[in-house]
């Protein structure tokens, strides 16, 4: 590879890394694919491409890139957590349990692997073992938001919502709380009939990321419960515009359509009924 190509690869990789860190996944992927067209054995690009694909939920594509990186003799400690994530997204629970076996990889990596192990055990409905995995992860990294949220999941599974809220509050009491923590809190508070607090938690989630689909869905459900259908419809329409066949959003849209008054006459009522039936189907 000549000097000019090498400089181009370095520049593209820097641009890809910046785009990935700024949450611009598609842009990052374009840069990385351009790099690999120039230099197919550029292993940092293979690894970053796998991370970008995982961020998009493309676990199959990520696994392909990870296997290529493994063949390129990339340090296994750099790949192991990404493999665990890719397997988990594909519901390959046995593979997750295999790759997350305890080792000597440092507390941060071992803690992350325990979290993936816990999620795989949830997938296998081994809830007590999953809770143990999250507890071990917290022993290694006491402030891990994912481990705290994992323990909250297990508390909910045991019908202990107040204990779950305690774990969630610990997770949220950090510099950059995860949006999923606020969403989980909102849903728990709603079930505890603490509607105003639930609404505040949902608003916190949207303040972090106003395009987050689960946050929009949660807010829509809370507004429907308050019979504020016009406000709820804005959130549902946002989701449907992005994901036209999202089933939960479609269901909420049907509820809203049925609940809002018809504009005028029998023809309008028939159109509304037809829209509801179409949405539900």
N, C-alpha and C positions, 0 to 999 in steps of 0.2 A: 504494500500500500504506500502510495507516494506521500510526500510531506503535505501537499495541498489537501489531499483527501483526509489525512489524519487531522489537520486543523479544522476541516469542515465537520468531521465526526465529533471532535471535542466541542465545537460551537453548538452543534445540534443537540448534543447530550446535555449541555448546560441549559439550553432553552427548554428541553424536555423536562429536566429536573425542576426548573422554576415553574413551568406550567403545572406539573404534578403537585408541587407544594402549594400552589395557588388554587387547587381544586379544578383545574382545567384539563380534565382527563382526555377528552378527544384530541385536543391540541397536542398534549404530551405523546399520545399514541402515534399521531402522524409523524412527529419528529423522530420517534424511536424506530418506526418502520422505515423511514428514510435512511437512518443510520445503518440498519441491518441490511438494507439494499446495497449499501456501500461496503460494509464489513460485517458479514454474517456471523463472525465469531466474536463480536464485541459483547462480552458477557455482562458488563454493567447495564447495557441496554436491554438484554434479555431479562435480567432481574427486575429492572424498573418497569418494563413492559408487562411483566407478570403482575406487579403491584397495581399498575394502572388498570389492567383488565379485571383484577379482583375488586377494585374500587367501583367498577361498573357492574359487578355481579357476574362477569363472564368467567366462571371458574374453570370451564373446559379449556378455553383458550389459554388461561393462566397456567393450567397444569401442563399444557404442551410446552410453553416457554420455560417453565421450571425444569422439566425433564431435559430440555436442550441445555439449560444452564448447568444441570447436574452432569451431563455428558461433557460439558466444557470445563469440568473440574472446579466449579465454583465451590467455595467453602460451604460444607453442609450446614454449619451453624447459621449461615446467612439465609439458607433456603428453608430450613425445617419449619419455621412458623408459617411461611407462605404456603408450603405444602399442606399443613394442617388446615389453614383457612380455605384453601381450594377444595380439599376433600370435604370439609364441613358444609360448604355451600352446595355441594353435590349430594349431600346426605350419605356420604361414604363413611359411616361411623366407625366401622372396623379399621379402615385405613387411618382414620384420625387417631384412634387408640393405639395403633401400631407406631405411628410416627411421633406420638407424644410421650413415649416411654421415658421415664426419668433418666437423666444423664448428668454430665458435668459441663454444662454450657453457660453457667452464670445465672444469677437470680432472676434477672429481667427476662431472659429467654425461657427459663424453666417456668416462671410464673405465667407467661403468655401461653405456653404449651398446656399448662394445667387448666387455663380458662377454656381453651379449645377442647380439651379432654372433657371438662365439665359439660360443655354444650353438646358434645357427642353423646355423653351418658344421658343427658336429658332426652336426646333423640331416641335413645334405646329405653326410655322410661325407667332408668335406674337413678331415681331422684336422690336417694340418700348418698350414693356414691358420688353423684354430681356435686352435691353440697360439700362433701369432703374435699373434692378437687378444688372448689372455689375457696374453701377455708385454707387449704395448703398454699394456694396462690397468694392469699392475703398475708400469710406468714412470711412469704418471700418479699412481697411488695405491698406493704400495709395500706397504701393509698390508691391501689389499683381500682379505677372506676369500674372496669369490666368485671372484676372479681366481686366487688361490692354489689353491682347490679345482678350478678349471678346468684349471690346469696339472697338478694331480694326476691328473685324468681322462685327460689326454693322455699322461702318463707310464704310466698303466695300459694305455692303448691300445697303447703301444709295448712292453708287457711289461717295464716297469721299476718293480716294486712298491716297492722301497726308495727310489727317487727320489720316487715318489708319496707315500710316508709322510713324507718330508722336507718336502714342500710342505704336507701336511696338518698336521704338527706346527707349522709356522709359522702356519697359519691358526688353530689351536687355542690358540696362545700369545698370546691377546688377552683383553681384559677380559670380553667377552661372546661366547664361541665359539659358532658355529652348531651346532645339533644334528646337521645333515647331515654335518658334518666328523667327528664321533665315530662316526656310523653307517658312513661310508666307511672310516674307520680300522678299525673292528671287522671289516668284511668282508674287508679286505686282510689283516689279521692272521690271520683264520681260514684264508685261502688259503695263508698262509705257515706253517700248522700251529702257530701261537702262540695256542693256545686260551684260556689264562688271561688273556693281555693283551687278546684280543678281547672276552672277557667283561667286563673292566674298562671297555673303551671303550664297550660297549653300555650298561653301567650308568651311565656318565657321560651318555650321550644321554638315558636315561630320567630321570636326575636333573634335567636341564634341562626336559624335557617328558614326563611319564609317560603322556600320552595320544597321543604321536606314533606313528602307525601303522607307519611304516618302522622305528622303533626297537623297537617291540614285535615286529615280524616278524623283525628281526635277532636279538633276544634268543631268540625261540622257536627259530630255526634253530640257534643255538649250543647251546641246551639239548637239542635233539633229537640233535645230534651227540654230546653227552655221555650220551645215553640217559636224560636226566632228563625223562621224558615228562609227568609230572604237573605239574611246574613250567612246562614249555613250553605245556601246554594252557591254563593261565590267560591267557597272553599271546595265544594264538590265539583263545580265546573272547572276549576283550576286543575284538579286531578284528572278529570275525564279528558280535558284538552291534551294533557301529557300522555295519559294511558287510557285510550278510549274504552277498553274492555275490562277495566279494573272492577272486579265484582262487588266489593264493598261500597265503592263510590257509586256504582250503578244502583245498588240497593237503596242507598241513602237518597239518590236522585229520585227514585220512584216514590219514596216516602214524601219528599218535599213536593213533588209534582201533585201527588194526591192530596196533600194538605193545603196547598195554596188555593185560594178561590179562583174559580174560572172567570175569564174576562167577561164573557157574555154569551148567553144563549145555549141551546142544546148542542149545536155543532161544536162549540168550544169545549163543552164537557166531554163529548165523544172523542175529540182530539186529545184531550188530557188523559182519558182512560186508555186510549190507544198507545200514548207515549209511555204510560206506566207499564202496560203489558209488554211492550217492546223492550223496555229497559230491563224488566225482570227476566224476560226470556234470554 
